[in-house]
Every structure is written in structure tokens, then in C-alpha cells.
Amino acid sequence: MVKTKYEQLAIDLKNEIRSGFYSENEKIPSLREIQSIKSCSLTTAKEAYRILEEEGYIYVQNKSGYYVQKNISSLILGPQNEFYDTVEADDRIQQIMNTVMDPKLISFGAAIPSEAYLPIHELNNAFKKALLHKEIFRYGDLQGNPHLREWLAKRTSMFGYRVNTNQIQITSGCTEAITYSLIAVTEPGDTVIVPSPIYVGLFQILETLKLKVVEIPYRGKEGISVTEFEKLVKRHKPKVFLFASNFNNPNGILFSDETKHSLANVSYKYGIHLVEDDIYGDLYFEGTRPKPLVSFFPHTNNGPKSFLCSSFSKTLSPGLRMGWVVTKNGIHSVSKIARAFKIAENHPTQICVLEFLKRQTYERHLKFLRSEYKKLSKETMELLITQSDGNLKITKPDGGFVLWIESALDGDKLLLEAKKIGMAIAPGSLFGLSKHWNHFFRLNISVGQSSKIREKLILFANRFQKNGNRKKTF
């Protein structure tokens, strides 16, 4: 049967409530506002709201408007946005990470590239050449080696974010780059808006800096809803938007250019600073290198600041501890903070990286990584889905080297069971402050697909079969 316009509008609004787009007891748009948002008549809006009220989705509060029912939680299927006035993540994260990083286990849990995919031989040669440079025994430039910063400026400009050498600060990895950027534009008690799920280490930074947090959940492959983002910005007035728009860890999602442009415009409109984690940006599976979201941000001297943070940890080696911040209007603040913690960055490592880059092997190495990780991603997904009888729901990543997987089992308990067969996973509870991701887990595919690893994955996936004919169980 063909639905009337108001029936279809009611269905659309119910789906938004079920998805968690609107929270319990939250005021929803007025009839006039929904008329504008949905491009419908006032009569259509009234009839749709009547249906929602009759079916128990909304209620009317006199002289105030329409609100989502207080007991609607049983109908909400998706994650809701959440506000936290304190972040207490460190102990919980550390306890789980001790298991995830256990060297006795095959670490499918830590997002660390396997040595098989790192240019170890080339880096060894680069270190030998670096030792011949007399200047490695000096402190070096306070912002980092100028030749390395020049290389980074040229490469960053190539993928849409035009900067110069003086707009870059070298750091000890991406985490430090993000920390410096947040310190530059926040004070304890300020609010930061973050997507959920997101990289686990960010919660430790937010806790240490005593920042409040608003979580905005991913809505499937479309990523973040710009409408929901603006709604939360208006309500909570965050100081910073902290995110990864290119292959977010753990779900590997890539924002479209349209979404990036819209989020950048909303952020600028409300004076929100941007801190972008672009550590996986080079590891795309299709097309060309995606632009960072900050490249769509209007930059002015007196306007909100943007910071692009990255490192070589996921492409060359995590042990190099070589990262950077790129910023068009905040370098003075970042460099001042960096100098408060140390007088200079690791000079020998910077020279080593430069020697490696001189050989023009980086792009060739990246091409190899992208090809391998795309293939591993496809093979691992097929193996897990087949061996679990289709009972694992995997978010297909657009890049990176991790898989985000939903199951019927609790992720924390699943970690303990996986440990029994000699492997570690990262439970979904690590990647958000709420409990939205308790039935998810992250899997690192860069461990490869040797016969031993395939055996572990098959044994692990068999755990999710429901037909009673499992080949093996834990």
C-alpha cells in the first residue's frame, strides 16, 4: 500500500528516534521547524506528529513543545549521543590493554603494523647514514628539522592542505601532536565533541586535560550526521571538535568530501577549533589520497584554529616516535607548549627519516601497504563471515588495517575467551565512554595470514556458529 506523505514522515521520524538521533526526554523540532527541515506542509507535519503521539514516541508539554517520551529507551536500537562532565578511562583502559599487548598472545587487538609490512632493512641503512651526520649530536631546530618540515609541507600541500615549513611542529608521535593541539585551545572544564567509536588513547588525553566530552555516534557508513552535529554544538557549546575523518580507528570509515565541507562550515560558524587525527590518511584502498577535513575549513587569523596531526607510526615504524602538527593559525601556541616539555625533538631519528625519504621509496612503500591491506581486509572478512556462518557483522573499512566487528557476545568477555586460544582482540568498550559498543570488537589484520594465524581466526570465528556443528570451540 502506498503511504501518504504524513505516514511516510511519521515513519522517518520514528526511525530517527529509534536510531538514537533524538534522546529520551529531548525536545524535537516544532511543527514549523519540521515543516522547513522536511519540506512538507504544516498539515502533513501535524498529522505525522499525531501518529507519533498516539504510538507513544512523543508527548506535548504545554507552551513548550514536543518531546521524546521518557520511557522510549526500549524502542531505541542505535547508540545515542551522550554528555560526560568527567572522563575516567585510564584504569579501565590500562587493565584491558595489558592483555591486548601481552607478547605471549598473537596481537589482533593492538593497532600496530606487523614488522612484515615495515621497511626494516631500508630504515637500518638510513640509521647508519644518519650516524655520519655530525649535527645529530646537537639539539637541533626547536620546531624540528627544517628539511623534514619542508618535505612534510610539500606533501601535505599535495593532498589539499596548503602550508609552509614554518607551519609545522615535529612531535614524538601523533598522540603528542594531538595533546599539544588540545592544550593550545582548551582549559580544564572545556567541552570537546568526539565521534563514537574513536581511538581509545584519546580518552586518556581528555581525562588528563580534565575536559568534558560529548559523544556523537556514527550512523552507519554515512558517518556523522551534520544535522545532529549542529544540534549538539548548539546545546553543549564545545570548544573543540576532535576526530579522524579519514579511516577512523576502529571502524575504518571515510567521510565524504560533502560531509567534511559541511562539518567544517558548522564548526567555523560556531567558533569551534578542529583537531584532526590523520594518522591513517595514507592507507586508502581506492582512488586517490583523501583530503583532510581541515582543508575545507575557512582559516582566519582571528577565527577558530585547526590542527592536522599525524605520524609515521602506521607506515614506517611505531618505534620511530616521529609525528607532527600542521596548523595554519596556531603554530606559535603549539611550539610554545612543545618547548615547555623539551628543548628539541629527537635529532638522530629525524635525520634517519630524512635519509629514508631521500631515496624516494616512501610512495612505493605506501603503494605496497595499500595493496596488501586491501587484500588482507577482504580475505579476513570473508574468512570470518564464512567460518561464523554469517553471524559476525563487519563494517567494511575504506582504508587502514583494522576491522570493526559486531557480534552477539560481550566484547570484554570475548577478550578473555580469545586469550585461551592464544590471541588478543580489542573489545568495543575501549572505544567509547558509553556502553554502545559492548558487543563490538576490533581486529588488527596486519598480523597477516600465515597458516597459524588462519588457524587461530578459524577457531575464533567458529565460536559464533549457532547450528551446533562447530568444528571447534574455546
C-alpha positions, 0 to 999 in steps of 0.5 A: 500500500502506498503511504501518504506523505504524513505516514511516510514522515511519521515513519522517518521520524520514528526511525530517527528516534529509534536510531538514537538521533533524538534522546529520551526526554529531548525536545524535537523540532516544532511543527514549523521547524519540521515543516522547513527541515522536511519540506512538507506542509504544516498539515502533513507535519501535524498529522505525522506528529499525531501518529507519533503521539498516539504510538507513544514516541512523543508527548506535548508539554504545554507552551513548550513543545514536543518531546521524546517520551521518557520511557522510549529507551526500549524502542531505541536500537542505535547508540545515542549521543551522550554528555560526560562532565568527567572522563575516567578511562585510564584504569579501565583502559590500562587493565584491558590493554595489558592483555591486548599487548601481552607478547605471549598472545598473537596481537589482533587487538593492538593497532600496530603494523606487523614488522612484515609490512615495515621497511626494516632493512631500508630504515637500518641503512638510513640509521647508519647514514644518519650516524655520519651526520655530525649535527645529530649530536646537537639539539637541533631546530626547536620546531624540528628539522627544517628539511623534514618540515619542508618535505612534510609541507610539500606533501601535505600541500599535495593532498589539499592542505596548503602550508609552509615549513614554518607551519609545522611542529615535529612531535614524538608521535601523533598522540603528542601532536594531538595533546599539544593541539588540545592544550593550545585551545582548551582549559580544564572544564572545556567541552570537546565533541568526539565521534563514537567509536574513536581511538581509545588513547584519546580518552586518556588525553581528555581525562588528563586535560580534565575536559568534558566530552560529548559523544556523537555516534556514527550512523552507519557508513554515512558517518556523522550526521551534520544535522545532529552535529549542529544540534549538539554544538548548539546545546553543549557549546564545545570548544573543540571538535576532535576526530579522524575523518579519514579511516577512523580507528576502529571502524575504518570509515571515510567521510565524504568530501560533502560531509567534511565541507559541511562539518567544517562550515558548522564548526567555523560558524560556531567558533569551534577549533578542529583537531584532526587525527590523520594518522591513517590518511595514507592507507586508502584502498581506492582512488586517490589520497583523501583530503583532510577535513581541515582543508575545507575549513575557512582559516582566519587569523582571528577565527577558530584554529585547526590542527592536522596531526599525524605520524609515521607510526602506521607506515614506517615504524611505531618505534620511530616516535616521529609525528607532527602538527600542521596548523595554519593559525596556531603554530606559535601556541603549539611550539610554545607548549612543545618547548615547555616539555623539551628543548628539541625533538629527537635529532638522530631519528629525524635525520634517519627519516630524512635519509629514508625519504631521500631515496624516494621509496616512501610512495612505493612503500605506501603503494605496497601497504595499500595493496596488501591491506586491501587484500588482507581486509577482504580475505579476513572478512570473508574468512570470518563471515564464512567460518561464523556462518554469517553471524559476525557483522563487519563494517567494511573499512575504506582504508587502514588495517583494522576491522570493526566487528559486531557480534552477539557476545560481550566484547570484554568477555570475548577478550578473555575467551580469545586469550585461551586460544592464544590471541588478543582482540580489542573489545568495543568498550575501549572505544567509547565512554558509553556502553554502545559498543559492548558487543563490538570488537576490533581486529588488527589484520596486519598480523597477516595470514600465515597458516597459524594465524588462519588457524587461530581466526578459524577457531575464533570465528567458529565460536559464533556458529549457532547450528551446533556443528562447530568444528571447534570451540574455546 
